Amino acid sequence: MILDDLEELIIPLRNSILAPIEFPVPDFRLDLESRSESPERQFTHIHQMCTLHAENFAISHKIKLVSLIDGYQVVAKSENPLGPYLFARSVMELAAFVYRVSIELNKIKGEPDNDWKGKGRAYFKLIVRARMATTDPKKRQALIDAGCPAESLEPLNVMHCIKLLVSDSEASESLSHQYEKLCDYVHHNLSSQVTSSSGFRVGYTARSAGGGGLIMPKGGSIDRYEYPTPQKAALAVQETLPVVIKCVELCLKHLNKMPYTPFSQAQIREMTGSDLGFTMVSAPPHQQKPSVEAAHLQRKLVNRSPYVEPGRNDPCYCGSGKKFKFCHGNGKMTVH
C-alpha cells in the first residue's frame, strides 16, 4: 500500500464537500405538545428535526474525515516519525464513532412503524447526543442555556465504540489490537520514545556531534538520537497506512448506510403527503424572494441553489428568534 491508494480512496468524498452547503439549525428538543392536536404534525416535526440533525452530522463528519486524512498525508510526506500514529488513532476513533451511531440509528429505524412516536424520540435523542456531546464546560453551559438537555451532552464512550467496531467481522481481522498499539504512541509510553531513536549499535564509545564521548570499558548497546529519522518515519507509514485505509473504508460505508430519518419512505408519504416530508415553497419570479426557511430547504432538497440572504428585518436563519440585522446580519461572524 502507498499514500496514493489513500488519496484515491478519498477523492470522491473530497469532491463531494468542495461546494459549500448550509442547513437550518434544528431544535435541541422536540416540541410535540404544541402539535398535540395533530398526529400528522407531530410526525412531520419529528421527521424534519431528525433529518436536519442527521444532515448536519453527516456533512460535518465527512469534512472531519478529509481533514484527518490531509493531516495524515502531511506528516507522512514530511517524514515525521510520530505523526502517522497520532492521526491513525484519530481516524480509527472517528470510524468507531460513526460505526456505533450508524448501527444504533439503523436499529431504531428497524422498530415497528406503529410506535412512530417512540422510535422518533429515540432517534432524535441519539442523533442530538452524537452531535452535541462535549466535555468543554463553557460549551456545555452554553448549550444548556440554549435548551439542550444535559443528558444529550454526555459523550459516547470511545472505548465502547472501538470494541463494537473491532467485533464486526469485517473489521476484526485487520483492526484487532491496533487501537492499543496506536495508543501506546499517543500516551508517551515506550513506543513513542522509540520513534526518537534512529537505532542502536554495539560499541565502546557513545559519541556526540560535538566530538565528545562516553567510554564504556566493557562495551555495550548504544542508542542514537537524532531528528529527522527517515527510517522510523517510513516504518510509521508502513504500520499505520493499512489501518487508516481500512478505517476510512468503514467510515464511508457507515456514513452512507446511516438513515437520515427514523421512518420508512412509505410512512413518510402516508403521514406527510410527500416523499420528502418537507413542504417545498418557491416564489414566482414576479414576487419577492422566497422565505429564508424555504430557501434553505430548497437548496438542500432540490438543487442546492446559491445562498439567498434574508432581509434585515427577517428572522435570522440560525433560529435564534432575533431579526437578521441583530444576529448574523450584524457584520460579526458567530462561530459555533
C-alpha positions as CSV (number, residue, x, y, z in Angstrom):
1,M,0.0,0.0,0.0
2,I,1.2,3.5,-0.8
3,L,-0.2,7.0,0.1
4,D,-1.6,7.3,-3.4
5,D,-4.0,4.5,-2.5
6,L,-5.3,6.5,0.3
7,E,-5.8,9.6,-1.8
8,E,-7.6,7.6,-4.5
9,L,-10.0,6.3,-1.9
10,I,-10.8,9.7,-0.5
11,I,-11.1,11.6,-3.8
12,P,-14.9,11.1,-4.3
13,L,-15.6,12.3,-0.7
14,R,-13.2,15.2,-1.2
15,N,-15.0,16.3,-4.3
16,S,-18.4,16.0,-2.7
17,I,-17.6,18.5,0.0
18,L,-16.0,21.2,-2.2
19,A,-19.2,23.1,-2.8
20,P,-20.5,25.0,0.3
21,I,-23.9,24.0,1.6
22,E,-26.0,25.3,4.5
23,F,-28.6,23.7,6.7
24,P,-31.0,25.3,9.2
25,V,-30.0,24.8,12.8
26,P,-32.6,22.3,14.2
27,D,-34.0,22.4,17.7
28,F,-32.3,20.6,20.6
29,R,-35.7,19.4,21.9
30,L,-38.8,18.0,20.3
31,D,-41.9,20.2,20.7
32,L,-44.8,17.7,20.4
33,E,-47.1,19.5,22.9
34,S,-47.8,22.4,20.7
35,R,-48.8,20.0,17.9
36,S,-50.8,17.6,20.1
37,E,-54.0,18.2,18.2
38,S,-52.5,16.6,15.1
39,P,-50.5,13.4,14.9
40,E,-49.5,14.2,11.4
41,R,-48.0,17.5,12.5
42,Q,-46.1,15.7,15.3
43,F,-44.8,13.1,12.9
44,T,-43.7,15.7,10.4
45,H,-41.9,17.7,13.2
46,I,-40.0,14.6,14.4
47,H,-39.1,13.6,10.9
48,Q,-37.9,17.1,10.0
49,M,-35.8,17.6,13.2
50,C,-34.2,14.2,12.9
51,T,-33.4,14.7,9.2
52,L,-31.8,18.1,9.8
53,H,-29.7,16.8,12.7
54,A,-28.6,13.8,10.5
55,E,-27.7,16.0,7.6
56,N,-25.6,18.2,9.9
57,F,-24.0,15.2,11.5
58,A,-23.1,13.5,8.2
59,I,-21.5,16.5,6.4
60,S,-19.5,17.6,9.5
61,H,-18.0,14.1,9.8
62,K,-17.3,13.8,6.1
63,I,-15.3,17.1,6.4
64,K,-13.6,15.9,9.6
65,L,-12.6,12.6,7.9
66,V,-11.0,14.5,4.9
67,S,-9.2,16.9,7.4
68,L,-7.7,13.9,9.3
69,I,-6.6,12.3,6.0
70,D,-5.0,15.5,4.9
71,G,-3.2,15.7,8.3
72,Y,-2.0,12.1,8.0
73,Q,-0.7,12.7,4.5
74,V,1.2,15.9,5.5
75,V,3.0,14.2,8.4
76,A,3.7,11.1,6.3
77,K,5.2,13.1,3.5
78,S,7.3,15.3,5.9
79,E,8.9,12.1,7.3
80,N,7.5,12.8,10.8
81,P,8.1,9.5,12.7
82,L,5.3,10.1,15.3
83,G,2.6,11.9,13.4
84,P,1.2,9.0,11.4
85,Y,0.4,7.1,14.6
86,L,-1.4,10.1,16.1
87,F,-3.6,10.7,13.0
88,A,-4.2,6.9,12.6
89,R,-5.6,6.7,16.1
90,S,-7.9,9.7,15.5
91,V,-9.1,8.2,12.2
92,M,-9.8,4.9,13.9
93,E,-11.8,6.6,16.7
94,L,-13.8,8.5,14.1
95,A,-14.6,5.3,12.2
96,A,-15.7,3.6,15.5
97,F,-17.8,6.6,16.5
98,V,-19.6,6.7,13.1
99,Y,-20.0,2.9,13.1
100,R,-21.7,3.0,16.5
101,V,-24.0,5.9,15.6
102,S,-25.0,4.4,12.3
103,I,-25.6,0.9,13.7
104,E,-27.8,2.2,16.5
105,L,-29.8,4.5,14.3
106,N,-30.5,1.6,11.9
107,K,-31.7,-0.5,14.8
108,I,-34.1,2.3,15.8
109,K,-35.4,2.6,12.3
110,G,-36.0,-1.1,12.2
111,E,-38.5,-0.9,15.0
112,P,-42.2,-1.3,14.2
113,D,-43.8,1.7,12.4
114,N,-46.9,1.7,14.7
115,D,-44.7,3.1,17.5
116,W,-43.5,6.0,15.4
117,K,-43.5,8.5,18.3
118,G,-41.3,6.2,20.4
119,K,-38.8,5.4,17.7
120,G,-38.8,9.1,16.7
121,R,-37.9,10.2,20.2
122,A,-35.2,7.5,20.4
123,Y,-33.6,8.5,17.1
124,F,-33.8,12.2,18.0
125,K,-32.2,11.6,21.4
126,L,-29.3,9.7,19.9
127,I,-28.6,12.0,16.9
128,V,-28.6,15.1,19.2
129,R,-26.2,13.4,21.6
130,A,-24.0,12.3,18.7
131,R,-23.8,15.9,17.5
132,M,-23.8,18.0,20.7
133,A,-22.0,15.9,23.4
134,T,-19.0,17.8,24.8
135,T,-16.7,17.8,27.8
136,D,-15.9,21.5,27.4
137,P,-17.6,23.3,30.4
138,K,-18.2,26.5,28.6
139,K,-19.8,24.8,25.6
140,R,-21.9,22.6,27.9
141,Q,-23.3,25.6,29.8
142,A,-24.0,27.5,26.6
143,L,-25.9,24.5,25.1
144,I,-27.9,24.0,28.3
145,D,-28.7,27.7,28.3
146,A,-29.9,27.3,24.7
147,G,-32.3,24.5,25.8
148,C,-30.2,21.3,25.1
149,P,-30.9,18.6,27.7
150,A,-27.9,17.8,29.9
151,E,-28.2,14.1,29.1
152,S,-27.6,14.9,25.4
153,L,-24.2,16.4,26.3
154,E,-22.6,13.2,27.6
155,P,-20.1,11.9,25.0
156,L,-20.4,8.4,23.7
157,N,-17.6,6.3,25.3
158,V,-14.8,5.9,22.8
159,M,-13.7,2.5,24.2
160,H,-17.2,1.1,23.8
161,C,-17.2,2.4,20.2
162,I,-13.8,0.8,19.5
163,K,-15.0,-2.6,21.0
164,L,-18.1,-2.5,18.8
165,L,-16.0,-1.8,15.7
166,V,-13.4,-4.5,16.2
167,S,-16.1,-7.0,17.0
168,D,-17.5,-6.6,13.5
169,S,-16.5,-9.5,11.2
170,E,-15.4,-7.0,8.5
171,A,-13.0,-5.2,10.9
172,S,-11.9,-7.8,13.4
173,E,-9.1,-9.4,11.4
174,S,-7.4,-6.1,10.3
175,L,-8.1,-3.9,13.3
176,S,-7.9,-6.2,16.3
177,H,-5.3,-4.9,18.9
178,Q,-4.4,-2.0,16.6
179,Y,-6.0,0.6,18.8
180,E,-3.9,-0.4,21.8
181,K,-0.8,-0.2,19.7
182,L,-1.7,3.3,18.4
183,C,-2.5,4.5,22.0
184,D,1.0,3.4,23.1
185,Y,2.4,6.1,20.8
186,V,-0.1,8.8,21.8
187,H,0.3,8.2,25.6
188,H,4.1,8.8,25.6
189,N,4.9,5.3,26.5
190,L,7.8,3.2,25.2
191,S,6.6,3.1,21.6
192,S,6.6,6.9,21.3
193,Q,10.1,7.2,22.7
194,V,11.4,4.6,20.3
195,T,10.4,6.9,17.4
196,S,13.0,9.4,18.6
197,S,15.8,6.9,18.2
198,S,17.3,6.2,14.7
199,G,18.6,2.9,16.0
200,F,21.3,1.3,18.2
201,R,24.7,-0.2,17.8
202,V,27.2,-2.2,19.9
203,G,30.4,-0.5,20.8
204,Y,32.7,1.0,23.4
205,T,32.2,4.7,22.9
206,A,28.9,6.8,22.8
207,R,29.7,9.9,20.8
208,S,28.1,13.3,20.4
209,A,28.1,15.6,17.4
210,G,30.5,17.9,19.2
211,G,33.2,15.3,19.3
212,G,32.9,14.2,22.9
213,G,32.2,10.7,24.0
214,L,31.4,8.4,26.9
215,I,33.7,5.4,27.1
216,M,32.4,2.0,28.3
217,P,35.3,-0.3,29.2
218,K,33.3,-3.4,28.7
219,G,31.3,-2.1,25.7
220,G,27.5,-2.5,25.2
221,S,24.5,-1.2,23.4
222,I,24.4,2.4,22.3
223,D,21.2,4.2,21.3
224,R,21.4,7.0,18.7
225,Y,19.0,10.0,18.9
226,E,18.5,12.5,16.0
227,Y,15.9,14.3,14.0
228,P,14.6,13.6,11.5
229,T,14.7,9.9,11.4
230,P,13.6,8.9,7.9
231,Q,13.7,5.1,8.5
232,K,11.3,5.5,11.5
233,A,9.0,7.7,9.5
234,A,8.9,5.1,6.8
235,L,8.1,2.4,9.4
236,A,5.3,4.6,10.8
237,V,3.6,4.8,7.4
238,Q,4.1,1.1,6.8
239,E,2.5,0.2,10.1
240,T,-0.4,2.7,10.0
241,L,-1.4,3.0,6.4
242,P,-3.3,-0.3,6.2
243,V,-5.2,0.7,9.4
244,V,-6.1,4.1,8.1
245,I,-7.3,2.8,4.8
246,K,-9.5,0.2,6.4
247,C,-10.9,2.7,8.8
248,V,-11.7,5.2,6.0
249,E,-13.5,2.4,4.1
250,L,-15.6,1.6,7.2
251,C,-16.3,5.2,8.0
252,L,-17.5,5.9,4.5
253,K,-19.6,2.7,4.4
254,H,-21.4,3.5,7.6
255,L,-21.9,7.2,6.8
256,N,-23.6,6.0,3.6
257,K,-25.7,3.4,5.5
258,M,-26.8,5.8,8.2
259,P,-30.5,6.5,8.0
260,Y,-31.5,10.2,7.9
261,T,-34.9,9.6,9.4
262,P,-36.3,7.0,11.8
263,F,-39.3,6.5,9.4
264,S,-39.8,4.4,6.3
265,Q,-40.5,6.1,3.0
266,A,-44.0,4.6,2.9
267,Q,-44.8,6.0,6.3
268,I,-43.4,9.4,5.4
269,R,-45.6,9.5,2.3
270,E,-48.6,8.4,4.3
271,M,-48.3,10.8,7.2
272,T,-47.0,13.9,5.4
273,G,-48.4,13.6,1.9
274,S,-45.0,13.9,0.2
275,D,-41.9,11.7,-0.4
276,L,-39.6,14.2,1.4
277,G,-41.7,15.1,4.4
278,F,-40.9,18.7,3.8
279,T,-43.2,21.3,2.2
280,M,-41.4,22.9,-0.7
281,V,-42.2,26.6,-1.2
282,S,-41.0,28.6,-4.2
283,A,-41.9,32.2,-5.1
284,P,-42.9,33.0,-8.7
285,P,-40.4,35.2,-10.5
286,H,-42.6,38.3,-10.3
287,Q,-42.9,38.0,-6.5
288,Q,-40.4,38.7,-3.7
289,K,-37.6,36.3,-2.9
290,P,-38.7,33.1,-1.1
291,S,-38.7,33.0,2.7
292,V,-35.5,32.1,4.5
293,E,-36.9,28.7,5.6
294,A,-38.0,27.8,2.0
295,A,-34.6,28.9,0.6
296,H,-32.7,26.6,2.9
297,L,-34.8,23.6,2.2
298,Q,-34.8,24.2,-1.5
299,R,-31.0,24.4,-1.6
300,K,-30.7,21.1,0.2
301,L,-33.6,19.1,-1.2
302,V,-33.8,20.4,-4.8
303,N,-30.8,21.9,-6.5
304,R,-28.5,23.5,-3.8
305,S,-29.1,26.9,-5.4
306,P,-26.9,29.9,-4.3
307,Y,-27.4,31.4,-0.9
308,V,-30.4,33.7,-0.5
309,E,-29.7,36.3,2.1
310,P,-32.6,37.2,4.4
311,G,-33.8,40.8,4.6
312,R,-32.6,42.9,7.5
313,N,-35.9,42.5,9.4
314,D,-36.4,38.8,8.5
315,P,-35.9,36.2,11.2
316,C,-32.3,35.1,11.3
317,Y,-31.6,31.8,9.6
318,C,-29.9,30.4,12.8
319,G,-33.2,30.0,14.6
320,S,-32.3,32.4,17.4
321,G,-35.6,34.3,17.0
322,K,-33.8,37.6,16.5
323,K,-34.0,39.7,13.5
324,F,-31.3,39.1,10.9
325,K,-29.8,42.6,11.4
326,F,-29.4,42.0,15.1
327,C,-27.9,38.5,14.8
328,H,-25.8,37.0,11.9
329,G,-26.5,40.1,9.8
330,N,-24.7,42.5,12.2
331,G,-21.4,42.1,10.4
332,K,-19.9,39.8,13.1
333,M,-19.3,36.1,12.4
334,T,-20.7,33.7,15.0
335,V,-18.6,30.6,15.5
336,H,-20.3,27.5,16.9
